[in-house]
């Protein structure tokens, strides 16, 4: 059973097949074309409509920034989704 499937799944084999398809080139191609998803495959099968890899800017904070922002992010998330710990 794949790790993304809960232990109580009624159809663990179906979950495994679906996950395998989602991660396949065929599944990735479908999700890019039909849903506008991005892929983490080293060689993307296609590019999403309007996606320009040269214009994508990723922000990766350094550890100090992470420490400073983490509590605020968690508060915002909890407030947005009415989550109580």
PDB file of N, CA, C and O in Angstrom:
ATOM      1  N   UNK A   1       0.847  -1.182   0.000  1.00  0.00           N
ATOM      2  CA  UNK A   1       0.000   0.000   0.000  1.00  0.00           C
ATOM      3  C   UNK A   1       0.895   1.250   0.000  1.00  0.00           C
ATOM      4  O   UNK A   1       1.846   1.331   0.777  1.00  0.00           O
ATOM      5  N   UNK A   2       0.587   2.230  -0.879  1.00  0.00           N
ATOM      6  CA  UNK A   2       1.426   3.429  -0.907  1.00  0.00           C
ATOM      7  C   UNK A   2       1.245   4.251   0.355  1.00  0.00           C
ATOM      8  O   UNK A   2       0.187   4.191   0.981  1.00  0.00           O
ATOM      9  N   UNK A   3       2.252   5.015   0.740  1.00  0.00           N
ATOM     10  CA  UNK A   3       2.155   5.807   1.964  1.00  0.00           C
ATOM     11  C   UNK A   3       1.058   6.858   1.904  1.00  0.00           C
ATOM     12  O   UNK A   3       0.606   7.320   2.952  1.00  0.00           O
ATOM     13  N   UNK A   4       0.613   7.253   0.714  1.00  0.00           N
ATOM     14  CA  UNK A   4      -0.422   8.284   0.600  1.00  0.00           C
ATOM     15  C   UNK A   4      -1.818   7.711   0.798  1.00  0.00           C
ATOM     16  O   UNK A   4      -2.797   8.457   0.772  1.00  0.00           O
ATOM     17  N   UNK A   5      -1.925   6.436   0.991  1.00  0.00           N
ATOM     18  CA  UNK A   5      -3.211   5.780   1.156  1.00  0.00           C
ATOM     19  C   UNK A   5      -3.389   5.395   2.630  1.00  0.00           C
ATOM     20  O   UNK A   5      -2.494   4.781   3.211  1.00  0.00           O
ATOM     21  N   UNK A   6      -4.525   5.744   3.242  1.00  0.00           N
ATOM     22  CA  UNK A   6      -4.706   5.421   4.652  1.00  0.00           C
ATOM     23  C   UNK A   6      -4.821   3.910   4.890  1.00  0.00           C
ATOM     24  O   UNK A   6      -5.255   3.170   4.007  1.00  0.00           O
ATOM     25  N   UNK A   7      -4.441   3.471   6.054  1.00  0.00           N
ATOM     26  CA  UNK A   7      -4.493   2.052   6.398  1.00  0.00           C
ATOM     27  C   UNK A   7      -5.913   1.510   6.361  1.00  0.00           C
ATOM     28  O   UNK A   7      -6.109   0.306   6.194  1.00  0.00           O
ATOM     29  N   UNK A   8      -6.900   2.375   6.513  1.00  0.00           N
ATOM     30  CA  UNK A   8      -8.302   1.941   6.529  1.00  0.00           C
ATOM     31  C   UNK A   8      -8.970   2.040   5.159  1.00  0.00           C
ATOM     32  O   UNK A   8     -10.191   1.910   5.061  1.00  0.00           O
ATOM     33  N   UNK A   9      -8.190   2.267   4.102  1.00  0.00           N
ATOM     34  CA  UNK A   9      -8.757   2.411   2.762  1.00  0.00           C
ATOM     35  C   UNK A   9      -9.545   1.163   2.383  1.00  0.00           C
ATOM     36  O   UNK A   9      -9.090   0.041   2.602  1.00  0.00           O
ATOM     37  N   UNK A  10     -10.732   1.369   1.810  1.00  0.00           N
ATOM     38  CA  UNK A  10     -11.558   0.227   1.395  1.00  0.00           C
ATOM     39  C   UNK A  10     -10.972  -0.472   0.177  1.00  0.00           C
ATOM     40  O   UNK A  10     -11.147  -1.678   0.004  1.00  0.00           O
ATOM     41  N   UNK A  11     -10.279   0.280  -0.663  1.00  0.00           N
ATOM     42  CA  UNK A  11      -9.690  -0.277  -1.882  1.00  0.00           C
ATOM     43  C   UNK A  11      -8.220   0.129  -2.000  1.00  0.00           C
ATOM     44  O   UNK A  11      -7.880   0.971  -2.831  1.00  0.00           O
ATOM     45  N   UNK A  12      -7.352  -0.452  -1.187  1.00  0.00           N
ATOM     46  CA  UNK A  12      -5.947  -0.036  -1.208  1.00  0.00           C
ATOM     47  C   UNK A  12      -5.281  -0.263  -2.567  1.00  0.00           C
ATOM     48  O   UNK A  12      -4.399   0.504  -2.954  1.00  0.00           O
ATOM     49  N   UNK A  13      -5.694  -1.309  -3.295  1.00  0.00           N
ATOM     50  CA  UNK A  13      -5.097  -1.544  -4.607  1.00  0.00           C
ATOM     51  C   UNK A  13      -5.496  -0.451  -5.593  1.00  0.00           C
ATOM     52  O   UNK A  13      -4.684  -0.033  -6.418  1.00  0.00           O
ATOM     53  N   UNK A  14      -6.740   0.014  -5.512  1.00  0.00           N
ATOM     54  CA  UNK A  14      -7.188   1.106  -6.373  1.00  0.00           C
ATOM     55  C   UNK A  14      -6.416   2.380  -6.034  1.00  0.00           C
ATOM     56  O   UNK A  14      -6.035   3.128  -6.934  1.00  0.00           O
ATOM     57  N   UNK A  15      -6.184   2.631  -4.755  1.00  0.00           N
ATOM     58  CA  UNK A  15      -5.426   3.804  -4.338  1.00  0.00           C
ATOM     59  C   UNK A  15      -4.001   3.731  -4.883  1.00  0.00           C
ATOM     60  O   UNK A  15      -3.453   4.732  -5.343  1.00  0.00           O
ATOM     61  N   UNK A  16      -3.411   2.547  -4.828  1.00  0.00           N
ATOM     62  CA  UNK A  16      -2.050   2.364  -5.334  1.00  0.00           C
ATOM     63  C   UNK A  16      -2.002   2.598  -6.845  1.00  0.00           C
ATOM     64  O   UNK A  16      -1.102   3.274  -7.342  1.00  0.00           O
ATOM     65  N   UNK A  17      -2.965   2.041  -7.568  1.00  0.00           N
ATOM     66  CA  UNK A  17      -3.009   2.243  -9.015  1.00  0.00           C
ATOM     67  C   UNK A  17      -3.178   3.722  -9.361  1.00  0.00           C
ATOM     68  O   UNK A  17      -2.513   4.237 -10.260  1.00  0.00           O
ATOM     69  N   UNK A  18      -4.075   4.401  -8.639  1.00  0.00           N
ATOM     70  CA  UNK A  18      -4.307   5.821  -8.908  1.00  0.00           C
ATOM     71  C   UNK A  18      -3.051   6.643  -8.637  1.00  0.00           C
ATOM     72  O   UNK A  18      -2.689   7.505  -9.437  1.00  0.00           O
ATOM     73  N   UNK A  19      -2.394   6.383  -7.529  1.00  0.00           N
ATOM     74  CA  UNK A  19      -1.177   7.105  -7.192  1.00  0.00           C
ATOM     75  C   UNK A  19      -0.086   6.841  -8.224  1.00  0.00           C
ATOM     76  O   UNK A  19       0.620   7.762  -8.632  1.00  0.00           O
ATOM     77  N   UNK A  20       0.053   5.584  -8.645  1.00  0.00           N
ATOM     78  CA  UNK A  20       1.043   5.261  -9.670  1.00  0.00           C
ATOM     79  C   UNK A  20       0.746   6.014 -10.963  1.00  0.00           C
ATOM     80  O   UNK A  20       1.664   6.509 -11.616  1.00  0.00           O
ATOM     81  N   UNK A  21      -0.542   6.107 -11.340  1.00  0.00           N
ATOM     82  CA  UNK A  21      -0.917   6.833 -12.545  1.00  0.00           C
ATOM     83  C   UNK A  21      -0.622   8.325 -12.383  1.00  0.00           C
ATOM     84  O   UNK A  21      -0.088   8.959 -13.292  1.00  0.00           O
ATOM     85  N   UNK A  22      -0.972   8.877 -11.227  1.00  0.00           N
ATOM     86  CA  UNK A  22      -0.738  10.313 -10.984  1.00  0.00           C
ATOM     87  C   UNK A  22       0.728  10.675 -11.135  1.00  0.00           C
ATOM     88  O   UNK A  22       1.052  11.770 -11.594  1.00  0.00           O
ATOM     89  N   UNK A  23       1.611   9.775 -10.757  1.00  0.00           N
ATOM     90  CA  UNK A  23       3.040  10.049 -10.795  1.00  0.00           C
ATOM     91  C   UNK A  23       3.689   9.646 -12.110  1.00  0.00           C
ATOM     92  O   UNK A  23       4.870   9.922 -12.325  1.00  0.00           O
ATOM     93  N   UNK A  24       2.925   8.987 -13.006  1.00  0.00           N
ATOM     94  CA  UNK A  24       3.461   8.565 -14.298  1.00  0.00           C
ATOM     95  C   UNK A  24       3.526   9.745 -15.256  1.00  0.00           C
ATOM     96  O   UNK A  24       2.926  10.789 -15.000  1.00  0.00           O
ATOM     97  N   UNK A  25       4.246   9.587 -16.346  1.00  0.00           N
ATOM     98  CA  UNK A  25       4.316  10.630 -17.371  1.00  0.00           C
ATOM     99  C   UNK A  25       2.920  10.883 -17.939  1.00  0.00           C
ATOM    100  O   UNK A  25       2.541  12.031 -18.171  1.00  0.00           O
ATOM    101  N   UNK A  26       2.157   9.812 -18.163  1.00  0.00           N
ATOM    102  CA  UNK A  26       0.791   9.960 -18.682  1.00  0.00           C
ATOM    103  C   UNK A  26      -0.076  10.769 -17.709  1.00  0.00           C
ATOM    104  O   UNK A  26      -0.788  11.684 -18.123  1.00  0.00           O
ATOM    105  N   UNK A  27      -0.015  10.438 -16.456  1.00  0.00           N
ATOM    106  CA  UNK A  27      -0.798  11.150 -15.450  1.00  0.00           C
ATOM    107  C   UNK A  27      -0.349  12.595 -15.302  1.00  0.00           C
ATOM    108  O   UNK A  27      -1.179  13.497 -15.189  1.00  0.00           O
ATOM    109  N   UNK A  28       0.948  12.816 -15.304  1.00  0.00           N
ATOM    110  CA  UNK A  28       1.476  14.174 -15.195  1.00  0.00           C
ATOM    111  C   UNK A  28       1.055  15.014 -16.403  1.00  0.00           C
ATOM    112  O   UNK A  28       0.692  16.181 -16.254  1.00  0.00           O
ATOM    113  N   UNK A  29       1.105  14.419 -17.600  1.00  0.00           N
ATOM    114  CA  UNK A  29       0.697  15.125 -18.814  1.00  0.00           C
ATOM    115  C   UNK A  29      -0.769  15.532 -18.718  1.00  0.00           C
ATOM    116  O   UNK A  29      -1.123  16.670 -19.025  1.00  0.00           O
ATOM    117  N   UNK A  30      -1.623  14.597 -18.289  1.00  0.00           N
ATOM    118  CA  UNK A  30      -3.048  14.902 -18.150  1.00  0.00           C
ATOM    119  C   UNK A  30      -3.260  16.047 -17.168  1.00  0.00           C
ATOM    120  O   UNK A  30      -3.982  16.999 -17.461  1.00  0.00           O
ATOM    121  N   UNK A  31      -2.630  15.951 -16.005  1.00  0.00           N
ATOM    122  CA  UNK A  31      -2.856  16.958 -14.968  1.00  0.00           C
ATOM    123  C   UNK A  31      -2.314  18.330 -15.368  1.00  0.00           C
ATOM    124  O   UNK A  31      -2.864  19.353 -14.959  1.00  0.00           O
ATOM    125  N   UNK A  32      -1.254  18.361 -16.155  1.00  0.00           N
ATOM    126  CA  UNK A  32      -0.722  19.639 -16.629  1.00  0.00           C
ATOM    127  C   UNK A  32      -1.688  20.248 -17.639  1.00  0.00           C
ATOM    128  O   UNK A  32      -2.054  21.419 -17.533  1.00  0.00           O
ATOM    129  N   UNK A  33      -2.100  19.439 -18.625  1.00  0.00           N
ATOM    130  CA  UNK A  33      -2.967  19.951 -19.691  1.00  0.00           C
ATOM    131  C   UNK A  33      -4.368  20.285 -19.201  1.00  0.00           C
ATOM    132  O   UNK A  33      -4.913  21.332 -19.551  1.00  0.00           O
ATOM    133  N   UNK A  34      -4.953  19.413 -18.400  1.00  0.00           N
ATOM    134  CA  UNK A  34      -6.357  19.560 -18.019  1.00  0.00           C
ATOM    135  C   UNK A  34      -6.581  20.366 -16.744  1.00  0.00           C
ATOM    136  O   UNK A  34      -7.621  21.005 -16.588  1.00  0.00           O
ATOM    137  N   UNK A  35      -5.612  20.337 -15.834  1.00  0.00           N
ATOM    138  CA  UNK A  35      -5.813  21.000 -14.551  1.00  0.00           C
ATOM    139  C   UNK A  35      -4.847  22.150 -14.316  1.00  0.00           C
ATOM    140  O   UNK A  35      -4.968  22.872 -13.326  1.00  0.00           O
ATOM    141  N   UNK A  36      -3.887  22.324 -15.222  1.00  0.00           N
ATOM    142  CA  UNK A  36      -2.931  23.410 -15.059  1.00  0.00           C
ATOM    143  C   UNK A  36      -1.898  23.163 -13.978  1.00  0.00           C
ATOM    144  O   UNK A  36      -1.247  24.103 -13.521  1.00  0.00           O
ATOM    145  N   UNK A  37      -1.733  21.904 -13.556  1.00  0.00           N
ATOM    146  CA  UNK A  37      -0.750  21.580 -12.524  1.00  0.00           C
ATOM    147  C   UNK A  37       0.672  21.761 -13.059  1.00  0.00           C
ATOM    148  O   UNK A  37       0.892  21.810 -14.270  1.00  0.00           O
ATOM    149  N   UNK A  38       1.612  21.858 -12.156  1.00  0.00           N
ATOM    150  CA  UNK A  38       3.026  21.841 -12.501  1.00  0.00           C
ATOM    151  C   UNK A  38       3.562  20.470 -12.131  1.00  0.00           C
ATOM    152  O   UNK A  38       2.891  19.716 -11.426  1.00  0.00           O
ATOM    153  N   UNK A  39       4.738  20.142 -12.586  1.00  0.00           N
ATOM    154  CA  UNK A  39       5.315  18.833 -12.311  1.00  0.00           C
ATOM    155  C   UNK A  39       6.683  18.974 -11.670  1.00  0.00           C
ATOM    156  O   UNK A  39       7.346  20.001 -11.814  1.00  0.00           O
ATOM    157  N   UNK A  40       7.094  17.943 -10.965  1.00  0.00           N
ATOM    158  CA  UNK A  40       8.445  17.939 -10.412  1.00  0.00           C
ATOM    159  C   UNK A  40       9.324  16.956 -11.183  1.00  0.00           C
ATOM    160  O   UNK A  40      10.452  16.676 -10.774  1.00  0.00           O
ATOM    161  N   UNK A  41       8.807  16.430 -12.304  1.00  0.00           N
ATOM    162  CA  UNK A  41       9.618  15.546 -13.132  1.00  0.00           C
ATOM    163  C   UNK A  41      10.797  16.343 -13.686  1.00  0.00           C
ATOM    164  O   UNK A  41      10.649  17.520 -14.014  1.00  0.00           O
ATOM    165  N   UNK A  42      11.953  15.716 -13.792  1.00  0.00           N
ATOM    166  CA  UNK A  42      13.136  16.415 -14.294  1.00  0.00           C
ATOM    167  C   UNK A  42      12.923  16.903 -15.723  1.00  0.00           C
ATOM    168  O   UNK A  42      13.373  17.987 -16.096  1.00  0.00           O
ATOM    169  N   UNK A  43      12.234  16.092 -16.510  1.00  0.00           N
ATOM    170  CA  UNK A  43      11.914  16.479 -17.882  1.00  0.00           C
ATOM    171  C   UNK A  43      10.392  16.519 -17.986  1.00  0.00           C
ATOM    172  O   UNK A  43       9.756  15.474 -18.123  1.00  0.00           O
ATOM    173  N   UNK A  44       9.797  17.719 -17.924  1.00  0.00           N
ATOM    174  CA  UNK A  44       8.340  17.802 -17.964  1.00  0.00           C
ATOM    175  C   UNK A  44       7.815  17.329 -19.315  1.00  0.00           C
ATOM    176  O   UNK A  44       8.387  17.670 -20.351  1.00  0.00           O
ATOM    177  N   UNK A  45       6.724  16.542 -19.321  1.00  0.00           N
ATOM    178  CA  UNK A  45       6.172  16.045 -20.577  1.00  0.00           C
ATOM    179  C   UNK A  45       5.613  17.178 -21.440  1.00  0.00           C
ATOM    180  O   UNK A  45       5.717  17.133 -22.665  1.00  0.00           O
ATOM    181  N   UNK A  46       5.035  18.171 -20.819  1.00  0.00           N
ATOM    182  CA  UNK A  46       4.528  19.369 -21.496  1.00  0.00           C
ATOM    183  C   UNK A  46       4.595  20.495 -20.478  1.00  0.00           C
ATOM    184  O   UNK A  46       4.773  20.253 -19.285  1.00  0.00           O
ATOM    185  N   UNK A  47       4.454  21.706 -20.946  1.00  0.00           N
ATOM    186  CA  UNK A  47       4.411  22.838 -20.019  1.00  0.00           C
ATOM    187  C   UNK A  47       2.970  23.304 -19.898  1.00  0.00           C
ATOM    188  O   UNK A  47       2.225  23.277 -20.878  1.00  0.00           O
ATOM    189  N   UNK A  48       2.575  23.725 -18.719  1.00  0.00           N
ATOM    190  CA  UNK A  48       1.228  24.240 -18.496  1.00  0.00           C
ATOM    191  C   UNK A  48       1.036  25.496 -19.332  1.00  0.00           C
ATOM    192  O   UNK A  48       1.978  26.251 -19.572  1.00  0.00           O
ATOM    193  N   UNK A  49      -0.201  25.704 -19.771  1.00  0.00           N
ATOM    194  CA  UNK A  49      -0.527  26.871 -20.579  1.00  0.00           C
ATOM    195  C   UNK A  49      -0.116  28.146 -19.862  1.00  0.00           C
ATOM    196  O   UNK A  49      -0.484  28.357 -18.707  1.00  0.00           O
ATOM    197  N   UNK A  50       0.640  28.991 -20.536  1.00  0.00           N
ATOM    198  CA  UNK A  50       1.051  30.255 -19.946  1.00  0.00           C
ATOM    199  C   UNK A  50       2.231  30.149 -18.995  1.00  0.00           C
ATOM    200  O   UNK A  50       2.686  31.165 -18.468  1.00  0.00           O
ATOM    201  N   UNK A  51       2.737  28.949 -18.763  1.00  0.00           N
ATOM    202  CA  UNK A  51       3.853  28.764 -17.831  1.00  0.00           C
ATOM    203  C   UNK A  51       5.163  29.072 -18.538  1.00  0.00           C
ATOM    204  O   UNK A  51       5.466  28.488 -19.579  1.00  0.00           O
ATOM    205  N   UNK A  52       5.920  29.969 -17.987  1.00  0.00           N
ATOM    206  CA  UNK A  52       7.228  30.299 -18.520  1.00  0.00           C
ATOM    207  C   UNK A  52       8.243  30.049 -17.412  1.00  0.00           C
ATOM    208  O   UNK A  52       8.323  30.822 -16.458  1.00  0.00           O
ATOM    209  N   UNK A  53       9.029  28.960 -17.532  1.00  0.00           N
ATOM    210  CA  UNK A  53       9.967  28.623 -16.461  1.00  0.00           C
ATOM    211  C   UNK A  53      10.985  29.721 -16.183  1.00  0.00           C
ATOM    212  O   UNK A  53      11.568  29.765 -15.100  1.00  0.00           O
ATOM    213  N   UNK A  54      11.205  30.614 -17.159  1.00  0.00           N
ATOM    214  CA  UNK A  54      12.153  31.701 -16.952  1.00  0.00           C
ATOM    215  C   UNK A  54      11.588  32.809 -16.078  1.00  0.00           C
ATOM    216  O   UNK A  54      12.338  33.645 -15.575  1.00  0.00           O
ATOM    217  N   UNK A  55      10.278  32.824 -15.892  1.00  0.00           N
ATOM    218  CA  UNK A  55       9.652  33.878 -15.097  1.00  0.00           C
ATOM    219  C   UNK A  55       9.275  33.413 -13.686  1.00  0.00           C
ATOM    220  O   UNK A  55       8.791  34.205 -12.878  1.00  0.00           O
ATOM    221  N   UNK A  56       9.494  32.147 -13.399  1.00  0.00           N
ATOM    222  CA  UNK A  56       9.152  31.617 -12.083  1.00  0.00           C
ATOM    223  C   UNK A  56      10.249  31.975 -11.102  1.00  0.00           C
ATOM    224  O   UNK A  56      11.424  31.688 -11.331  1.00  0.00           O
ATOM    225  N   UNK A  57       9.858  32.597 -10.018  1.00  0.00           N
ATOM    226  CA  UNK A  57      10.820  32.966  -8.983  1.00  0.00           C
ATOM    227  C   UNK A  57      10.409  32.270  -7.693  1.00  0.00           C
ATOM    228  O   UNK A  57       9.315  32.495  -7.174  1.00  0.00           O
ATOM    229  N   UNK A  58      11.270  31.449  -7.195  1.00  0.00           N
ATOM    230  CA  UNK A  58      10.998  30.754  -5.944  1.00  0.00           C
ATOM    231  C   UNK A  58      11.633  31.527  -4.804  1.00  0.00           C
ATOM    232  O   UNK A  58      12.719  32.089  -4.944  1.00  0.00           O
ATOM    233  N   UNK A  59      10.946  31.547  -3.684  1.00  0.00           N
ATOM    234  CA  UNK A  59      11.494  32.186  -2.497  1.00  0.00           C
ATOM    235  C   UNK A  59      11.777  31.105  -1.479  1.00  0.00           C
ATOM    236  O   UNK A  59      10.872  30.390  -1.049  1.00  0.00           O
ATOM    237  N   UNK A  60      13.014  30.991  -1.102  1.00  0.00           N
ATOM    238  CA  UNK A  60      13.416  30.028  -0.086  1.00  0.00           C
ATOM    239  C   UNK A  60      14.070  30.831   1.037  1.00  0.00           C
ATOM    240  O   UNK A  60      15.159  31.376   0.858  1.00  0.00           O
ATOM    241  N   UNK A  61      13.406  30.905   2.200  1.00  0.00           N
ATOM    242  CA  UNK A  61      13.964  31.717   3.277  1.00  0.00           C
ATOM    243  C   UNK A  61      15.189  31.049   3.899  1.00  0.00           C
ATOM    244  O   UNK A  61      15.332  29.827   3.884  1.00  0.00           O
ATOM    245  N   UNK A  62      16.039  31.863   4.426  1.00  0.00           N
ATOM    246  CA  UNK A  62      17.129  31.273   5.189  1.00  0.00           C
ATOM    247  C   UNK A  62      16.561  30.867   6.557  1.00  0.00           C
ATOM    248  O   UNK A  62      15.437  31.237   6.895  1.00  0.00           O
ATOM    249  N   UNK A  63      17.315  30.129   7.319  1.00  0.00           N
ATOM    250  CA  UNK A  63      16.780  29.571   8.564  1.00  0.00           C
ATOM    251  C   UNK A  63      16.349  30.653   9.548  1.00  0.00           C
ATOM    252  O   UNK A  63      15.351  30.491  10.251  1.00  0.00           O
ATOM    253  N   UNK A  64      17.086  31.742   9.602  1.00  0.00           N
ATOM    254  CA  UNK A  64      16.724  32.828  10.519  1.00  0.00           C
ATOM    255  C   UNK A  64      15.363  33.420  10.132  1.00  0.00           C
ATOM    256  O   UNK A  64      14.528  33.672  11.000  1.00  0.00           O
ATOM    257  N   UNK A  65      15.142  33.640   8.832  1.00  0.00           N
ATOM    258  CA  UNK A  65      13.848  34.139   8.370  1.00  0.00           C
ATOM    259  C   UNK A  65      12.738  33.155   8.731  1.00  0.00           C
ATOM    260  O   UNK A  65      11.663  33.549   9.181  1.00  0.00           O
ATOM    261  N   UNK A  66      13.017  31.869   8.527  1.00  0.00           N
ATOM    262  CA  UNK A  66      12.036  30.835   8.848  1.00  0.00           C
ATOM    263  C   UNK A  66      11.652  30.912  10.328  1.00  0.00           C
ATOM    264  O   UNK A  66      10.469  30.882  10.667  1.00  0.00           O
ATOM    265  N   UNK A  67      12.641  31.010  11.196  1.00  0.00           N
ATOM    266  CA  UNK A  67      12.366  31.078  12.627  1.00  0.00           C
ATOM    267  C   UNK A  67      11.521  32.300  12.977  1.00  0.00           C
ATOM    268  O   UNK A  67      10.629  32.228  13.822  1.00  0.00           O
ATOM    269  N   UNK A  68      11.814  33.427  12.316  1.00  0.00           N
ATOM    270  CA  UNK A  68      11.083  34.662  12.603  1.00  0.00           C
ATOM    271  C   UNK A  68       9.644  34.621  12.086  1.00  0.00           C
ATOM    272  O   UNK A  68       8.750  35.199  12.705  1.00  0.00           O
ATOM    273  N   UNK A  69       9.412  33.947  10.965  1.00  0.00           N
ATOM    274  CA  UNK A  69       8.103  33.966  10.319  1.00  0.00           C
ATOM    275  C   UNK A  69       7.200  32.782  10.683  1.00  0.00           C
ATOM    276  O   UNK A  69       5.983  32.870  10.518  1.00  0.00           O
ATOM    277  N   UNK A  70       7.762  31.702  11.165  1.00  0.00           N
ATOM    278  CA  UNK A  70       7.020  30.462  11.381  1.00  0.00           C
ATOM    279  C   UNK A  70       5.783  30.650  12.264  1.00  0.00           C
ATOM    280  O   UNK A  70       4.691  30.231  11.881  1.00  0.00           O
ATOM    281  N   UNK A  71       5.930  31.256  13.404  1.00  0.00           N
ATOM    282  CA  UNK A  71       4.806  31.408  14.335  1.00  0.00           C
ATOM    283  C   UNK A  71       3.679  32.221  13.710  1.00  0.00           C
ATOM    284  O   UNK A  71       2.505  31.894  13.885  1.00  0.00           O
ATOM    285  N   UNK A  72       4.030  33.276  12.983  1.00  0.00           N
ATOM    286  CA  UNK A  72       3.018  34.105  12.321  1.00  0.00           C
ATOM    287  C   UNK A  72       2.294  33.311  11.246  1.00  0.00           C
ATOM    288  O   UNK A  72       1.073  33.396  11.123  1.00  0.00           O
ATOM    289  N   UNK A  73       3.044  32.538  10.467  1.00  0.00           N
ATOM    290  CA  UNK A  73       2.428  31.727   9.422  1.00  0.00           C
ATOM    291  C   UNK A  73       1.451  30.721  10.023  1.00  0.00           C
ATOM    292  O   UNK A  73       0.349  30.535   9.506  1.00  0.00           O
ATOM    293  N   UNK A  74       1.849  30.081  11.102  1.00  0.00           N
ATOM    294  CA  UNK A  74       0.980  29.088  11.742  1.00  0.00           C
ATOM    295  C   UNK A  74      -0.276  29.756  12.282  1.00  0.00           C
ATOM    296  O   UNK A  74      -1.374  29.219  12.138  1.00  0.00           O
ATOM    297  N   UNK A  75      -0.126  30.913  12.897  1.00  0.00           N
ATOM    298  CA  UNK A  75      -1.299  31.660  13.385  1.00  0.00           C
ATOM    299  C   UNK A  75      -2.244  32.000  12.240  1.00  0.00           C
ATOM    300  O   UNK A  75      -3.455  31.814  12.356  1.00  0.00           O
ATOM    301  N   UNK A  76      -1.692  32.500  11.130  1.00  0.00           N
ATOM    302  CA  UNK A  76      -2.506  32.852   9.961  1.00  0.00           C
ATOM    303  C   UNK A  76      -3.233  31.630   9.423  1.00  0.00           C
ATOM    304  O   UNK A  76      -4.421  31.697   9.110  1.00  0.00           O
ATOM    305  N   UNK A  77      -2.523  30.517   9.314  1.00  0.00           N
ATOM    306  CA  UNK A  77      -3.116  29.279   8.815  1.00  0.00           C
ATOM    307  C   UNK A  77      -4.258  28.836   9.731  1.00  0.00           C
ATOM    308  O   UNK A  77      -5.352  28.526   9.259  1.00  0.00           O
ATOM    309  N   UNK A  78      -4.003  28.807  11.022  1.00  0.00           N
ATOM    310  CA  UNK A  78      -5.016  28.370  11.984  1.00  0.00           C
ATOM    311  C   UNK A  78      -6.247  29.273  11.940  1.00  0.00           C
ATOM    312  O   UNK A  78      -7.376  28.790  12.031  1.00  0.00           O
ATOM    313  N   UNK A  79      -6.034  30.570  11.803  1.00  0.00           N
ATOM    314  CA  UNK A  79      -7.146  31.518  11.726  1.00  0.00           C
ATOM    315  C   UNK A  79      -7.933  31.312  10.423  1.00  0.00           C
ATOM    316  O   UNK A  79      -9.163  31.297  10.435  1.00  0.00           O
ATOM    317  N   UNK A  80      -7.227  31.157   9.317  1.00  0.00           N
ATOM    318  CA  UNK A  80      -7.874  31.005   8.007  1.00  0.00           C
ATOM    319  C   UNK A  80      -8.714  29.735   7.937  1.00  0.00           C
ATOM    320  O   UNK A  80      -9.780  29.732   7.322  1.00  0.00           O
ATOM    321  N   UNK A  81      -8.248  28.664   8.558  1.00  0.00           N
ATOM    322  CA  UNK A  81      -8.944  27.379   8.475  1.00  0.00           C
ATOM    323  C   UNK A  81      -9.638  26.994   9.776  1.00  0.00           C
ATOM    324  O   UNK A  81     -10.074  25.856   9.951  1.00  0.00           O
ATOM    325  N   UNK A  82      -9.733  27.961  10.685  1.00  0.00           N
ATOM    326  CA  UNK A  82     -10.411  27.736  11.966  1.00  0.00           C
ATOM    327  C   UNK A  82      -9.863  26.478  12.649  1.00  0.00           C
ATOM    328  O   UNK A  82     -10.622  25.653  13.158  1.00  0.00           O
ATOM    329  N   UNK A  83      -8.562  26.350  12.651  1.00  0.00           N
ATOM    330  CA  UNK A  83      -7.913  25.178  13.223  1.00  0.00           C
ATOM    331  C   UNK A  83      -7.526  25.463  14.658  1.00  0.00           C
ATOM    332  O   UNK A  83      -6.971  26.518  14.965  1.00  0.00           O
ATOM    333  N   UNK A  84      -7.822  24.517  15.535  1.00  0.00           N
ATOM    334  CA  UNK A  84      -7.447  24.665  16.951  1.00  0.00           C
ATOM    335  C   UNK A  84      -6.601  23.501  17.363  1.00  0.00           C
ATOM    336  O   UNK A  84      -6.945  22.346  17.114  1.00  0.00           O
ATOM    337  N   UNK A  85      -5.503  23.798  17.989  1.00  0.00           N
ATOM    338  CA  UNK A  85      -4.596  22.725  18.414  1.00  0.00           C
ATOM    339  C   UNK A  85      -4.882  22.337  19.837  1.00  0.00           C
ATOM    340  O   UNK A  85      -4.224  21.449  20.379  1.00  0.00           O
TER     341      UNK A  85
END
